[in-house]
Amino acid sequence: MCAHYLGLSDEEVDRLVERLSGERPERPPEEPESRPAETAAPQYEQRELDYPQSSQSSERPRGERQLIDVYPKAVSPVIVPTFDTAVGVTALAPGALERADLAWGYGTQWNPQPIFNTRIESADKPIWRASMEHDRCVIACRRFYESSGTETRVSERTGRVIKQQYLFAIPDMPIMFIGGIRRGDEYSMVTTRANAAMAPVHPRMPLILHPTELTTWLGPAYMRLADRSAVPLVACKAG
């Protein structure tokens, strides 16, 4: 299960929300082009996900990106709709999205640890049902980590045998979108069956979304996005 990703800053997510909802115009295309329909397999290209390029903080050199490690229980910026996802919208207009600072993981009375991953196949379970129907959201990140179920290594810090971690990314993609759900001030990352790139490390993977699929994820037909076999993930050993 995914329990670590590289997130974005509040201001980066604010700019992302503006661009996704049409509040800030994108750079004009060099030539006319047609975007893939949601019913077709999306083509993952850098220009599709190229927002924002970098943080514009005066304390950071221009072009240098913030690397923010996010773990369960951490409060992080999440993109949330201002509409009921049981109804959805046909397009993301200005005001349709906003940033919310939420804690990663649903708290329960029976478990001291938060539940931070949600199987899309478990959408009808009582703990998830209302969130999956009415409060789906989007997690913006740069990369995510996953521990191998079988491979181990010796920790350089402690000398103990630990699980080998892998860092996953999409080639040439500065930002990755992952489906999530919200309950009050908490959120959980939605997962699905691993594709061929992910399966050697773990049988599950985050529900990675193409920008053209965001309205589908935030609408009533979201289950058709459960198959993520076309997502071109690449992995490298971490640590």
Backbone bond lengths (Angstrom), bond angles and torsions (degrees), N, CA, C in turn:
res aa  C-N    CA-C-N  psi(-1)  N-CA   C-N-CA  omega(-1)  CA-C   N-CA-C  phi
1 M - - - 1.454 - - 1.525 109.29 -
2 C 1.319 116.54 143.64 1.457 121.15 -177.77 1.523 109.77 -75.81
3 A 1.340 116.54 122.78 1.461 121.26 -179.32 1.525 112.04 -131.63
4 H 1.332 116.68 21.23 1.472 120.16 -177.98 1.521 108.71 -166.42
5 Y 1.320 116.12 128.59 1.456 120.21 172.80 1.518 110.37 -145.55
6 L 1.312 116.10 164.09 1.457 122.19 176.56 1.526 107.64 -95.85
7 G 1.331 115.99 111.17 1.447 120.97 -174.21 1.513 114.06 -94.62
8 L 1.319 115.46 -173.91 1.456 123.83 179.61 1.527 109.47 -112.62
9 S 1.319 115.96 160.42 1.461 120.58 176.90 1.526 110.26 -76.61
10 D 1.332 115.77 166.38 1.463 120.45 177.35 1.523 111.25 -56.78
11 E 1.320 117.19 -45.40 1.468 119.60 -175.98 1.526 110.93 -70.40
12 E 1.320 117.91 -32.60 1.466 119.63 175.66 1.524 110.72 -65.68
13 V 1.328 117.15 -41.09 1.459 120.03 178.61 1.526 110.69 -68.53
14 D 1.335 117.55 -36.62 1.465 120.07 176.03 1.527 111.00 -59.05
15 R 1.318 117.10 -44.71 1.470 120.27 179.34 1.526 110.84 -66.90
16 L 1.321 115.75 -36.70 1.462 120.03 178.17 1.521 110.80 -63.85
17 V 1.323 117.07 -43.05 1.462 121.54 177.65 1.525 110.63 -59.78
18 E 1.318 116.90 -43.09 1.463 121.01 179.39 1.519 111.11 -59.69
19 R 1.306 116.63 -43.05 1.460 119.87 -176.52 1.520 112.00 -74.66
20 L 1.318 116.89 -40.71 1.462 119.54 -179.98 1.517 112.07 -64.57
21 S 1.324 116.77 -34.72 1.463 120.71 -177.31 1.526 113.08 -96.46
22 G 1.330 116.66 10.45 1.460 120.10 174.69 1.509 115.06 78.08
23 E 1.337 118.10 13.02 1.461 120.07 179.62 1.522 111.96 -81.19
24 R 1.323 116.45 -18.85 1.461 121.29 175.25 1.514 107.14 -130.85
25 P 1.324 118.95 123.51 1.465 120.04 -175.37 1.523 111.83 -67.09
26 E 1.320 115.28 144.49 1.450 120.43 173.98 1.526 109.88 -75.21
27 R 1.343 116.12 161.81 1.459 118.20 174.90 1.523 108.29 -63.05
28 P 1.334 118.71 140.16 1.467 120.27 -175.68 1.514 111.54 -64.91
29 P 1.311 118.22 142.72 1.458 120.51 177.53 1.518 110.77 -67.54
30 E 1.323 115.24 150.84 1.460 120.11 -179.77 1.525 111.05 -69.90
31 E 1.295 116.47 -28.53 1.457 120.40 178.83 1.512 108.57 -152.79
32 P 1.320 118.87 157.40 1.464 120.22 -179.67 1.511 111.21 -57.11
33 E 1.332 115.42 142.25 1.444 119.50 179.41 1.520 109.02 -149.72
34 S 1.288 116.69 158.02 1.457 121.28 175.82 1.511 108.57 -110.92
35 R 1.341 116.16 135.70 1.452 120.50 179.19 1.530 109.25 -88.09
36 P 1.339 116.59 150.29 1.467 119.22 -178.32 1.508 111.68 -65.94
37 A 1.316 116.59 143.02 1.454 120.99 176.65 1.519 109.42 -71.43
38 E 1.335 116.89 154.89 1.452 120.40 -178.30 1.521 111.98 -64.33
39 T 1.318 116.98 -24.81 1.452 119.67 -178.47 1.523 111.39 -78.52
40 A 1.325 118.25 -16.69 1.457 121.52 178.74 1.521 109.66 -92.95
41 A 1.334 116.39 159.40 1.461 119.84 176.47 1.531 108.49 -67.64
42 P 1.338 119.16 120.61 1.459 121.22 -176.26 1.514 112.12 -69.24
43 Q 1.319 115.86 146.21 1.449 121.55 176.27 1.528 108.17 -93.24
44 Y 1.326 116.44 120.18 1.460 120.63 -176.19 1.525 108.75 -87.13
45 E 1.322 114.97 101.26 1.452 121.63 -179.21 1.517 109.75 -123.89
46 Q 1.333 116.66 152.73 1.458 119.59 -174.09 1.514 112.59 -60.14
47 R 1.340 118.53 -39.61 1.456 119.50 -177.30 1.523 111.42 -63.17
48 E 1.348 116.97 -24.45 1.457 119.89 -179.06 1.529 111.92 -68.48
49 L 1.349 116.64 -34.56 1.455 120.67 -173.28 1.521 111.82 -114.22
50 D 1.302 118.77 17.42 1.456 121.31 -170.65 1.518 112.21 -85.20
51 Y 1.345 116.33 59.05 1.444 119.85 172.91 1.522 109.46 -153.47
52 P 1.335 117.94 134.45 1.457 125.40 -14.72 1.520 110.20 -81.38
53 Q 1.327 117.81 158.81 1.453 120.96 179.35 1.517 111.40 -70.45
54 S 1.340 116.86 -41.64 1.454 119.86 -176.14 1.512 110.00 -162.88
55 S 1.322 115.57 167.97 1.456 120.60 174.74 1.514 109.52 -74.02
56 Q 1.329 116.74 143.72 1.460 121.08 178.94 1.524 111.84 -103.76
57 S 1.343 117.46 18.75 1.452 121.10 179.89 1.518 110.59 -59.51
58 S 1.347 116.28 137.87 1.454 120.53 179.90 1.522 111.70 -68.64
59 E 1.339 117.32 -15.31 1.450 121.04 -178.84 1.522 111.76 -88.08
60 R 1.327 118.19 0.05 1.444 121.31 -175.01 1.522 108.92 -129.32
61 P 1.347 117.55 135.37 1.461 119.58 178.89 1.513 111.39 -56.00
62 R 1.318 115.97 141.82 1.455 121.25 -178.68 1.525 110.30 -57.91
63 G 1.310 116.44 132.15 1.455 121.41 178.22 1.524 113.80 94.65
64 E 1.336 118.75 -11.29 1.454 121.23 179.39 1.521 109.71 -88.24
65 R 1.309 117.26 127.89 1.455 121.68 -176.76 1.525 111.18 -90.78
66 Q 1.302 116.22 147.28 1.449 120.92 174.34 1.529 109.18 -78.00
67 L 1.329 115.89 136.20 1.452 121.57 175.24 1.520 107.23 -112.71
68 I 1.310 116.60 105.52 1.457 122.62 -173.96 1.521 108.51 -113.63
69 D 1.321 116.83 111.42 1.458 121.13 179.01 1.528 109.69 -76.48
70 V 1.320 116.13 127.79 1.457 121.73 -179.17 1.527 108.80 -119.34
71 Y 1.334 115.50 128.30 1.463 123.00 178.85 1.534 108.94 -125.77
72 P 1.349 117.66 163.69 1.467 119.58 175.05 1.527 111.76 -52.54
73 K 1.303 116.13 144.10 1.463 127.95 -177.27 1.529 112.61 84.15
74 A 1.350 117.61 -16.82 1.464 119.88 179.45 1.526 110.32 -70.97
75 V 1.331 116.07 146.36 1.471 121.61 174.50 1.520 107.68 -91.43
76 S 1.321 116.75 124.39 1.455 122.35 -173.80 1.526 110.56 -139.15
77 P 1.343 117.68 155.68 1.463 119.94 176.99 1.523 111.51 -74.37
78 V 1.323 115.68 132.43 1.461 123.00 -179.64 1.521 107.90 -129.26
79 I 1.326 117.15 144.55 1.463 121.61 178.20 1.524 108.63 -86.83
80 V 1.335 116.95 120.07 1.461 121.04 -177.47 1.526 109.68 -122.92
81 P 1.324 117.52 145.02 1.467 120.70 176.82 1.517 110.67 -79.50
82 T 1.308 116.05 154.12 1.467 121.30 175.53 1.526 110.86 -95.12
83 F 1.334 116.79 8.57 1.457 122.54 -179.32 1.527 109.27 -123.02
84 D 1.311 115.59 166.35 1.459 122.83 178.75 1.529 108.42 -76.46
85 T 1.337 117.73 120.81 1.459 119.71 -178.14 1.524 112.70 -71.88
86 A 1.319 118.13 -12.18 1.467 119.86 173.31 1.525 110.53 -68.47
87 V 1.332 116.21 -22.28 1.471 122.13 179.19 1.519 110.43 -102.26
88 G 1.348 116.30 -47.69 1.450 121.14 178.66 1.519 113.00 77.23
89 V 1.335 115.67 -176.97 1.463 123.11 177.11 1.524 108.18 -138.72
90 T 1.319 116.08 158.97 1.465 119.68 178.27 1.513 111.95 -80.87
91 A 1.341 117.23 -25.45 1.462 121.69 179.03 1.525 108.31 -153.05
92 L 1.322 115.68 154.67 1.463 121.22 179.75 1.519 109.34 -87.45
93 A 1.315 116.08 99.11 1.462 122.60 -179.41 1.530 109.30 -91.35
94 P 1.338 117.75 165.76 1.468 120.06 175.26 1.520 111.58 -52.39
95 G 1.323 116.00 133.07 1.454 121.33 -178.86 1.514 114.59 90.03
96 A 1.341 117.46 -5.62 1.463 120.46 -177.70 1.523 112.38 -76.16
97 L 1.331 116.22 -24.29 1.459 121.27 -178.46 1.521 109.96 -125.56
98 E 1.322 115.85 155.61 1.450 121.22 173.89 1.522 109.49 -152.52
99 R 1.307 115.95 165.95 1.460 120.97 176.61 1.519 109.50 -92.36
100 A 1.343 115.77 137.79 1.463 121.15 173.49 1.523 107.83 -130.56
101 D 1.315 117.13 135.97 1.458 121.94 177.46 1.522 107.84 -91.95
102 L 1.339 115.76 108.65 1.458 122.14 -172.00 1.524 111.02 -123.70
103 A 1.322 116.18 156.26 1.467 122.52 176.66 1.522 109.13 -89.55
104 W 1.341 115.94 133.92 1.458 120.42 -177.02 1.529 110.13 -79.03
105 G 1.317 116.02 109.89 1.453 122.23 176.35 1.514 112.35 124.41
106 Y 1.332 115.47 137.59 1.462 122.09 175.62 1.529 108.93 -88.55
107 G 1.311 116.59 126.82 1.449 120.14 174.91 1.522 110.91 -80.57
108 T 1.337 116.21 147.23 1.465 121.92 177.26 1.519 108.96 -135.70
109 Q 1.321 116.05 160.49 1.457 121.03 178.73 1.518 112.11 -75.55
110 W 1.338 117.70 -23.58 1.457 120.66 -173.61 1.538 113.28 -98.48
111 N 1.325 117.40 -4.91 1.463 119.64 -177.42 1.521 109.08 -136.88
112 P 1.344 118.33 122.37 1.464 119.59 -179.67 1.523 113.44 -68.51
113 Q 1.336 116.61 -19.86 1.456 121.10 179.08 1.533 110.31 -97.34
114 P 1.321 117.81 141.75 1.468 119.50 179.18 1.516 111.87 -69.28
115 I 1.325 115.49 150.53 1.467 121.12 175.36 1.524 106.57 -92.63
116 F 1.324 116.50 111.79 1.464 119.60 -168.61 1.520 114.40 -109.89
117 N 1.336 118.08 -5.37 1.465 121.74 174.09 1.520 109.26 -123.10
118 T 1.327 116.47 144.32 1.464 122.19 -179.09 1.523 109.39 -130.89
119 R 1.310 117.53 120.35 1.466 120.53 177.00 1.524 110.20 -70.32
120 I 1.310 116.88 131.29 1.463 119.21 179.13 1.523 110.55 -63.12
121 E 1.330 116.68 -27.74 1.462 120.13 177.86 1.530 112.29 -70.58
122 S 1.349 116.67 -14.84 1.469 121.32 -178.87 1.519 112.32 -99.60
123 A 1.329 116.87 21.75 1.466 121.36 -174.55 1.516 112.94 -57.46
124 D 1.330 117.80 -26.37 1.465 120.12 -174.95 1.530 113.25 -92.76
125 K 1.336 118.45 0.24 1.462 119.73 178.01 1.524 109.70 -68.86
126 P 1.328 117.80 146.86 1.470 120.43 -174.37 1.518 114.68 -53.68
127 I 1.346 118.43 -40.39 1.457 119.77 -177.02 1.524 112.54 -66.33
128 W 1.346 116.57 -26.38 1.463 119.97 -175.49 1.527 113.53 -105.93
129 R 1.326 117.67 -18.21 1.467 121.21 -164.64 1.534 113.36 -54.66
130 A 1.327 117.91 -51.60 1.467 120.18 -176.58 1.521 111.18 -65.61
131 S 1.339 117.00 -40.84 1.467 120.13 -179.52 1.526 111.28 -65.89
132 M 1.332 116.74 -44.03 1.458 120.00 -178.38 1.521 111.32 -65.30
133 E 1.317 116.80 -30.65 1.459 118.83 -179.92 1.531 111.97 -82.17
134 H 1.321 116.89 -46.31 1.466 120.02 -168.30 1.527 115.70 -109.75
135 D 1.329 118.45 -19.04 1.467 119.92 -169.12 1.523 113.10 -134.76
136 R 1.314 116.69 51.80 1.458 118.89 172.13 1.535 109.98 -76.05
137 C 1.320 116.69 150.79 1.460 121.46 -177.68 1.516 108.71 -142.65
138 V 1.333 116.37 -175.54 1.466 121.61 -176.60 1.525 109.23 -132.48
139 I 1.319 115.75 130.67 1.458 122.73 176.41 1.526 107.61 -100.16
140 A 1.310 117.09 124.15 1.464 121.85 176.74 1.525 108.50 -101.40
141 C 1.318 116.69 127.59 1.460 120.21 179.97 1.520 109.65 -147.21
142 R 1.319 115.29 172.99 1.463 119.95 178.34 1.530 111.25 -98.99
143 R 1.323 116.91 -40.52 1.458 123.09 -179.21 1.523 107.92 -151.19
144 F 1.323 117.35 164.55 1.455 120.07 171.26 1.528 109.77 -136.46
145 Y 1.329 115.23 157.19 1.459 122.50 -178.40 1.524 110.09 -109.20
146 E 1.342 115.19 151.31 1.453 120.66 172.51 1.522 108.51 -146.57
147 S 1.333 116.23 140.86 1.465 121.51 178.63 1.516 110.37 -90.50
148 S 1.321 115.71 139.52 1.458 120.56 178.01 1.520 110.20 -69.29
149 G 1.324 115.42 143.56 1.460 119.92 177.74 1.517 112.95 -79.59
150 T 1.341 117.49 -16.36 1.464 120.37 -174.85 1.531 113.75 -127.93
151 E 1.313 117.78 -27.18 1.468 121.08 -173.33 1.528 110.52 -90.42
152 T 1.316 116.44 138.54 1.466 121.72 179.44 1.524 110.32 -128.37
153 R 1.331 114.79 167.66 1.456 121.89 174.12 1.524 108.25 -150.63
154 V 1.321 115.76 168.14 1.455 120.90 178.28 1.522 108.70 -94.40
155 S 1.316 116.42 126.20 1.458 121.23 179.73 1.518 110.82 -66.97
156 E 1.328 116.96 128.34 1.459 120.43 177.71 1.526 111.25 -68.59
157 R 1.315 116.79 -24.84 1.468 120.55 -176.98 1.528 112.45 -83.27
158 T 1.346 116.38 -43.30 1.468 119.53 -175.04 1.521 114.15 -108.90
159 G 1.333 117.42 -17.96 1.453 120.35 -176.27 1.514 113.83 79.70
160 R 1.321 117.07 3.30 1.454 121.26 -179.40 1.530 111.21 -89.89
161 V 1.314 114.76 156.81 1.463 120.48 175.75 1.528 108.12 -79.73
162 I 1.317 116.56 125.12 1.466 122.38 -179.35 1.521 109.42 -130.58
163 K 1.317 116.42 165.82 1.460 120.80 176.74 1.527 110.41 -69.44
164 Q 1.319 115.98 139.76 1.465 120.56 176.01 1.529 109.76 -72.56
165 Q 1.315 116.78 128.11 1.454 120.79 176.74 1.522 110.69 -97.56
166 Y 1.319 114.57 148.43 1.458 121.74 176.00 1.521 109.37 -122.33
167 L 1.318 115.14 144.89 1.457 122.41 176.17 1.518 108.18 -104.09
168 F 1.333 116.70 124.86 1.462 121.92 -176.50 1.525 111.10 -108.96
169 A 1.319 115.25 141.58 1.459 121.81 179.12 1.518 108.78 -149.80
170 I 1.335 115.49 169.50 1.461 122.32 170.26 1.521 106.29 -107.70
171 P 1.308 119.24 127.84 1.469 121.21 -175.34 1.525 112.78 -51.66
172 D 1.331 114.65 132.39 1.473 122.83 175.58 1.520 113.76 63.82
173 M 1.314 118.01 18.08 1.452 121.08 -179.59 1.525 110.54 -103.68
174 P 1.312 118.89 116.58 1.466 119.85 178.30 1.517 113.40 -74.22
175 I 1.342 117.07 -25.53 1.459 121.14 -177.32 1.524 109.72 -138.81
176 M 1.325 114.98 141.51 1.452 122.37 178.86 1.534 108.41 -121.17
177 F 1.322 117.20 139.07 1.462 121.85 176.85 1.529 109.18 -105.22
178 I 1.330 116.02 135.19 1.463 121.88 179.56 1.524 108.59 -128.36
179 G 1.323 116.43 136.16 1.450 120.69 177.71 1.517 111.95 -68.00
180 G 1.330 115.94 140.42 1.456 121.13 177.98 1.513 110.10 -142.20
181 I 1.339 115.44 173.33 1.457 121.92 173.43 1.516 108.87 -131.27
182 R 1.327 115.72 157.84 1.461 121.63 -175.23 1.525 111.09 -127.50
183 R 1.334 115.00 144.15 1.462 121.41 170.80 1.526 107.27 -140.25
184 G 1.319 116.76 104.68 1.459 119.85 -177.28 1.514 111.08 61.81
185 D 1.333 117.06 -120.48 1.463 120.92 -179.64 1.522 111.96 -101.33
186 E 1.347 116.86 24.39 1.462 122.08 179.33 1.530 109.65 -123.58
187 Y 1.340 115.69 156.85 1.462 120.01 174.02 1.516 109.84 -142.26
188 S 1.327 115.38 160.59 1.457 122.38 177.31 1.522 108.70 -135.69
189 M 1.329 116.22 144.87 1.463 121.86 178.65 1.524 109.79 -85.71
190 V 1.314 117.06 129.90 1.466 121.83 -179.96 1.530 109.17 -85.41
191 T 1.330 115.69 136.44 1.458 120.99 179.40 1.523 110.27 -121.65
192 T 1.324 114.61 162.81 1.452 121.40 178.63 1.522 108.60 -142.45
193 R 1.299 116.07 -179.31 1.468 120.99 179.65 1.525 110.01 -63.68
194 A 1.332 116.65 137.07 1.462 121.36 -177.74 1.522 111.71 -64.69
195 N 1.337 115.30 144.36 1.459 119.31 172.82 1.528 109.44 -87.27
196 A 1.335 117.02 -175.30 1.463 120.70 -174.45 1.519 112.62 -62.87
197 A 1.335 117.89 -31.55 1.461 120.66 -179.58 1.525 111.84 -74.00
198 M 1.319 116.90 -32.16 1.464 122.03 -175.71 1.533 112.94 -89.72
199 A 1.310 117.34 -30.86 1.460 122.26 -171.22 1.526 114.96 -56.28
200 P 1.348 120.62 -35.66 1.472 118.28 178.92 1.527 113.57 -63.17
201 V 1.324 117.87 -21.07 1.456 121.71 -179.16 1.520 111.69 -99.90
202 H 1.345 117.04 -43.16 1.468 120.34 -175.34 1.528 109.04 -155.12
203 P 1.345 118.23 146.10 1.466 120.41 -178.87 1.522 114.64 -77.14
204 R 1.334 117.55 -6.67 1.462 121.71 179.00 1.523 109.17 -122.36
205 M 1.344 115.99 158.13 1.457 121.08 176.40 1.524 109.29 -145.87
206 P 1.340 117.70 154.39 1.465 119.55 174.11 1.522 110.67 -61.10
207 L 1.326 116.00 151.18 1.467 121.51 179.07 1.529 107.98 -80.15
208 I 1.317 116.18 86.45 1.459 122.18 -176.82 1.522 109.99 -77.71
209 L 1.337 115.67 133.37 1.461 121.85 -174.51 1.520 111.59 -116.40
210 H 1.301 115.69 139.90 1.464 121.62 169.75 1.530 107.54 -82.13
211 P 1.343 119.60 149.01 1.472 120.20 -179.76 1.520 113.96 -53.63
212 T 1.326 117.63 -33.53 1.458 119.70 179.55 1.522 112.68 -72.44
213 E 1.330 117.10 -8.55 1.462 121.23 -179.64 1.533 113.18 -100.08
214 L 1.320 117.32 0.27 1.461 119.17 -174.64 1.528 112.15 -64.40
215 T 1.317 118.45 -41.52 1.463 119.34 179.48 1.530 111.17 -66.50
216 T 1.331 117.14 -30.97 1.465 119.55 175.91 1.523 110.01 -68.57
217 W 1.326 117.35 -45.73 1.456 120.43 179.00 1.529 111.22 -60.96
218 L 1.314 117.19 -35.98 1.461 121.37 -178.19 1.526 112.24 -93.05
219 G 1.323 116.39 22.53 1.454 121.59 179.76 1.514 111.62 -133.00
220 P 1.329 117.66 -179.19 1.468 121.39 -173.38 1.518 115.44 -68.84
221 A 1.340 118.88 -18.61 1.468 121.07 -176.35 1.528 112.37 -97.27
222 Y 1.320 117.58 27.72 1.471 121.82 -172.73 1.530 113.76 -62.56
223 M 1.330 118.68 -26.18 1.472 120.00 -176.18 1.525 112.81 -64.55
224 R 1.304 117.63 -19.02 1.463 118.63 179.64 1.530 111.75 -72.27
225 L 1.331 117.09 -6.39 1.462 121.26 178.14 1.526 112.46 -94.28
226 A 1.329 118.10 6.74 1.462 120.73 -176.34 1.530 112.68 -63.77
227 D 1.313 117.57 -29.80 1.470 121.45 -179.02 1.523 109.39 -84.78
228 R 1.329 117.06 111.56 1.470 122.09 -179.31 1.524 111.34 -112.22
229 S 1.321 116.98 29.60 1.460 121.05 -177.03 1.524 113.19 -64.96
230 A 1.340 118.36 -22.21 1.465 120.85 -177.01 1.526 113.62 -87.15
231 V 1.335 118.15 -5.95 1.468 119.63 -176.76 1.528 109.25 -73.80
232 P 1.337 118.31 121.55 1.475 122.19 -174.21 1.533 113.61 -83.82
233 L 1.306 117.68 66.09 1.457 121.35 179.79 1.513 112.31 -70.14
234 V 1.325 114.81 146.37 1.468 120.89 170.38 1.519 107.08 -127.40
235 A 1.336 116.36 150.81 1.458 120.84 -176.30 1.522 110.57 -128.29
236 C 1.325 114.84 149.02 1.455 120.16 171.19 1.523 107.87 -141.00
237 K 1.328 116.49 150.95 1.450 120.28 -178.84 1.522 110.14 -67.11
238 A 1.328 116.52 139.60 1.462 122.08 178.93 1.518 108.96 -109.13
239 G 1.323 114.85 147.19 1.455 120.19 175.88 1.504 112.90 77.13
